[in-house]
Amino acid sequence: MSKVFISYSHRDEAWKDRVVTHLGVLAHDTKLVLWDDRRIAAGEDWLPEIEKAIETCDVALLLISADFLTSNFILKQEVPKLLQRRANVRVHVIPLILRPCAWTQVSW
């Protein structure tokens, strides 16, 4: 079973929901566990929950859009940690371009 961390801008939540729906077929067969920040319960400390999910994922889906690329939290917190894990632990990081944007201009 693989744990999939989904990184996205909240402005792209409809796209995230579509991805979750499509991957849900595999989740029902217990081949995948899907995680996104909407799984954090009200009142929980959200940052440790996100960090724990990043540290335990096998796959990271990056739902890339202009909104994603202008999120300081995503670019300064999530993406560097995921890329570090990719280098050290062989986590699969998969970009999914949602809409045309300047993704090739980002120095990752």
Stockholm file with secondary structure:
# STOCKHOLM 1.0

chainA/1-108         MSKVFISYSHRDEAWKDRVVTHLGVLAHDTKLVLWDDRRIAAGEDWLPEIEKAIETCDVALLLISADFLTSNFILKQEVPKLLQRRANVRVHVIPLILRPCAWTQVSW
#=GR chainA/1-108 SS CEEEEEECCGGGHHHHHHHHHHHHHHHHTTSEEEECGGGSCTTSCHHHHHHHHHHHCSEEEEEESHHHHTCHHIIIIIHHHHHHHHHHHCCEEEEEECSCCCGGGSCC
#=GC SS_cons         CEEEEEECCGGGHHHHHHHHHHHHHHHHTTSEEEECGGGSCTTSCHHHHHHHHHHHCSEEEEEESHHHHTCHHIIIIIHHHHHHHHHHHCCEEEEEECSCCCGGGSCC
//
